């Protein structure tokens, strides 16, 4: 697939400067309007202040763009556009569609453009309930050698099953200053991690070692939301349980499940979950910028 990589991103990559990829479905489908545009603009500003070049990824009229312009970001955040995972990209390109790219699609396109670090909120995983429902994020990250900074996975997922799949797919999961796997809205999912790093330099060294070993999987840096900004644990447990019960009662299934659950949680917490979502994103962007700077400086190389 041909990529459109605008001059600023292309020049930064050529010069070996730090670049951080950002997904666009958090803007098109994850946050309410007009807050989504505010968050998009703020995210890029935070990266620039940290010395990194932002590369928000999306599809515009059939063109896969790694580094959306401000006008393109505004368009995606204000229009009803498609949610595009990897399987949707050929159709979107062929039919000239516009859309926000998921974690899977963003990771794929960013890595193909030469970007080493991707900061997001949380990756997809394995859903609970009857049958087997697994996000394409997992399979894609097993074959895309990029460093992904996320607050683990959303707590609406089956976290033990997700961790098992990450292990089966040989995706290294490394806690950032923690030995506990985060659950997006809360800092500790209750599950331990085998590996952790204490600094961006160590995270960059892990990514460099992955490269030297010739491994094709992503490295997942699990960065918990600060406890001062997480949802209260008891509230979190109650509203997640209530959301799943409502989904079962209304027979919500398939791709409609996650949007239904997240909307239910947002309403049940009077919007507090949205504020946590934004705090998670900003925290991951900050860490992503630091890791990208270390990678650009050659930390762990050799």
C-alpha positions in Angstrom: 0.0 0.0 0.0 1.3 3.4 -0.9 1.6 5.9 2.0 1.3 9.6 2.1 4.0 10.9 4.5 4.0 14.7 4.7 7.2 16.6 4.6 7.6 17.3 8.4 7.3 13.7 9.3 9.4 12.5 6.3 12.1 15.0 7.1 12.2 14.1 10.8 12.5 10.4 10.0 15.3 11.1 7.5 17.1 13.2 10.1 16.7 10.6 12.8 14.6 12.9 15.0 12.0 11.4 17.4 8.6 10.8 15.8 5.5 9.5 17.7 2.6 8.0 15.8 -1.0 8.6 17.1 -4.1 6.7 16.2 -7.3 8.5 14.9 -10.1 6.3 16.1 -9.7 7.7 19.6 -10.7 10.9 18.0 -13.3 9.7 15.5 -15.0 7.0 17.7 -13.6 7.2 21.2 -14.3 10.7 22.4 -17.4 13.0 22.1 -17.5 16.0 20.0 -16.2 18.7 20.2 -13.9 17.4 22.9 -12.3 15.0 20.4 -10.8 17.9 18.4 -9.5 19.6 21.5 -7.7 16.4 22.5 -6.3 15.9 19.1 -4.8 19.4 19.0 -3.5 19.1 22.5 -1.9 15.7 21.8 0.2 17.1 19.0 1.1 20.2 20.9 2.3 18.1 23.9 4.5 16.0 21.6 6.1 19.1 20.0 6.8 20.6 23.4 8.5 17.3 24.3 10.7 17.6 21.2 9.0 14.9 19.2 7.2 15.2 15.8 3.6 14.0 15.9 2.3 11.8 13.2 -1.5 11.3 13.5 -2.5 8.4 11.2 -5.7 8.2 9.2 -7.3 7.7 5.8 -8.5 10.6 3.8 -10.4 10.0 0.5 -8.7 6.7 0.1 -5.2 7.9 0.9 -3.4 6.4 4.0 -1.8 9.4 5.6 1.0 9.1 8.3 1.0 12.7 9.6 -2.5 14.2 9.1 -2.6 18.0 8.6 -4.6 20.1 11.0 -7.3 20.5 8.4 -7.5 16.7 7.9 -7.7 16.1 11.7 -10.6 18.7 11.9 -12.4 16.9 9.1 -12.1 13.5 10.7 -13.2 14.8 14.1 -16.3 16.6 12.7 -17.6 14.1 10.1 -19.1 10.7 10.5 -16.4 8.5 9.1 -15.5 4.8 9.0 -13.6 3.0 11.7 -10.8 1.3 9.9 -8.8 -1.8 11.0 -6.3 -3.6 8.9 -8.9 -5.6 7.1 -10.7 -2.5 6.1 -7.8 -0.6 4.6 -7.9 -2.2 1.1 -11.6 -1.4 0.8 -11.2 2.2 2.1 -8.3 2.8 -0.4 -10.1 1.3 -3.3 -13.4 3.1 -2.7 -11.9 6.4 -1.7 -13.2 6.4 1.9 -12.1 8.4 4.9 -11.8 7.1 8.4 -10.0 6.8 11.7 -7.4 4.0 12.0 -7.5 1.6 14.9 -4.5 0.5 16.9 -3.9 -2.3 14.5 -4.1 -0.2 11.3 -2.2 2.7 12.9 0.7 0.4 14.0 0.9 -1.2 10.6 1.0 2.1 8.7 3.3 3.9 11.1 5.8 1.1 11.1 5.8 1.0 7.3 6.5 4.7 7.3 9.6 4.0 9.5 8.2 5.2 12.8 9.5 3.4 15.9 7.0 4.5 18.6 3.2 4.6 18.7 1.4 6.1 21.7 -2.3 5.2 22.3 -4.8 4.9 25.1 -5.3 1.1 25.4 -5.0 -1.8 22.9 -7.8 -4.2 22.1 -7.9 -7.7 23.5 -10.1 -10.7 24.2 -13.7 -10.1 25.1 -15.5 -12.2 27.7 -18.8 -13.9 27.3 -19.9 -16.7 25.0 -17.9 -17.5 21.9 -14.5 -16.1 21.0 -14.1 -12.4 20.2 -10.5 -11.1 19.8 -9.4 -7.8 18.6 -7.3 -7.6 15.5 -4.9 -5.5 17.4 -3.3 -8.6 19.0 -2.7 -10.5 15.8 -1.4 -7.4 14.0 1.0 -6.4 16.8 2.4 -9.9 16.6 3.8 -9.1 13.2 4.6 -5.3 13.4 7.9 -4.4 15.0 6.9 -1.1 16.7 7.0 0.0 20.3 3.5 0.7 21.6 2.8 2.7 24.7 -0.6 2.0 26.2 -2.3 1.7 29.6 -2.7 -2.0 29.0 -6.2 -2.9 27.8 -9.6 -1.6 28.7 -11.0 -3.3 31.8 -14.2 -4.4 30.0 -12.0 -7.1 28.4 -11.1 -10.5 29.6 -7.7 -9.5 30.9 -6.3 -13.0 31.9 -7.2 -14.3 28.4 -5.7 -11.2 26.8 -2.4 -11.7 28.6 -2.4 -15.4 27.6 -2.9 -14.4 23.9 -0.1 -11.8 24.2 2.2 -14.5 25.5 1.1 -17.0 22.8 1.7 -14.4 20.1 5.2 -13.7 21.6 4.5 -10.0 22.1 6.7 -8.7 25.0 4.7 -6.9 27.6 6.8 -4.7 29.7 5.5 -2.6 32.6 6.7 1.0 32.7 7.8 1.6 36.3 5.4 -1.1 37.5 5.2 -4.9 37.8 1.4 -4.9 37.5 -0.6 -4.9 34.3 -2.7 -1.8 34.1 -6.4 -1.9 33.1 -6.8 1.5 31.4 -9.3 3.2 33.9 -7.3 1.8 36.8 -3.6 1.4 37.4 -3.6 -2.2 38.5 -5.7 -4.9 36.9 -4.7 -7.4 39.6 -2.4 -9.3 37.3 1.4 -9.4 37.7 3.9 -8.8 34.9 7.1 -10.8 34.3 9.1 -7.8 33.1 9.3 -4.1 33.8 11.6 -1.1 33.0 12.3 1.9 35.1 13.1 4.5 32.5 12.6 5.5 28.9 16.2 4.5 28.2 15.5 0.9 29.4 12.4 0.8 27.2 14.4 1.9 24.2 17.0 -0.8 25.0 14.3 -3.4 24.9 13.2 -2.2 21.5 16.8 -2.2 20.3 17.3 -5.8 21.5 14.1 -6.8 19.8 15.5 -5.4 16.5 18.9 -7.1 16.9 17.2 -10.4 17.5 15.3 -10.0 14.3 11.9 -10.4 16.0 8.8 -9.2 14.2 6.5 -8.5 17.1 5.7 -5.2 18.7 6.9 -4.4 22.2 4.0 -3.3 24.4 5.0 -0.8 27.1 2.3 -1.0 29.7 2.1 2.4 31.3 -0.5 2.8 34.1 -2.6 5.9 34.6 -1.4 7.8 37.7 -3.4 6.5 40.7 -4.5 10.1 41.5 -6.3 10.2 38.1 -7.8 6.7 37.9 -11.4 5.9 38.5 -12.1 4.9 42.1 -11.7 1.2 42.2 -15.0 0.4 43.8 -16.9 2.6 41.3 -15.0 1.1 38.5 -15.9 -2.5 39.5 -19.5 -1.6 39.9 -20.0 0.2 36.6 -18.2 -2.4 34.5 -20.3 -5.1 36.0 -23.5 -3.1 35.4 -22.4 -2.4 31.8 -21.9 -6.1 31.0 -25.2 -7.0 32.6 -27.0 -4.3 30.4 -25.2 -5.7 27.3 -26.4 -9.2 28.0 -30.0 -8.0 28.7 -30.1 -6.0 25.5 -28.3 -8.8 23.5 -25.5 -6.5 22.4 -22.8 -8.5 20.5 -19.9 -8.3 18.1 -18.5 -4.9 17.1 -21.3 -3.1 18.9 -20.2 -4.4 22.3 -17.3 -2.1 23.0 -19.0 1.2 22.1 -22.1 0.1 24.1 -20.0 -0.7 27.2 -17.9 2.4 27.1 -21.0 4.6 26.6 -22.7 2.9 29.5 -19.6 3.5 31.7 -19.4 7.1 30.7 -23.0 7.8 31.6 -22.8 5.8 34.8 -19.8 7.8 36.0 -21.2 11.2 34.8 -18.4 11.5 32.3 -15.6 10.8 34.8 -14.5 7.8 32.6 -13.9 10.2 29.7 -11.7 12.3 31.8 -9.7 9.2 32.8 -9.5 8.3 29.1 -7.9 11.6 28.3 -5.6 11.4 31.3 -4.5 8.0 30.1 -3.8 9.2 26.6 -1.8 12.2 27.7 0.3 10.1 30.1 1.1 7.7 27.3 2.0 10.5 24.9 4.5 11.9 27.4 6.2 8.5 27.9 6.1 7.8 24.2 7.9 11.0 23.5 10.6 10.1 26.0 11.1 6.7 24.6 11.2 8.0 21.0 13.9 10.5 22.0 16.0 7.7 23.5 15.5 5.5 20.4 16.5 8.4 18.2 19.6 9.0 20.4 20.6 5.3 19.9 20.0 4.0 23.4 20.5 0.3 23.5 22.0 0.2 20.0 25.0 -1.8 19.1 
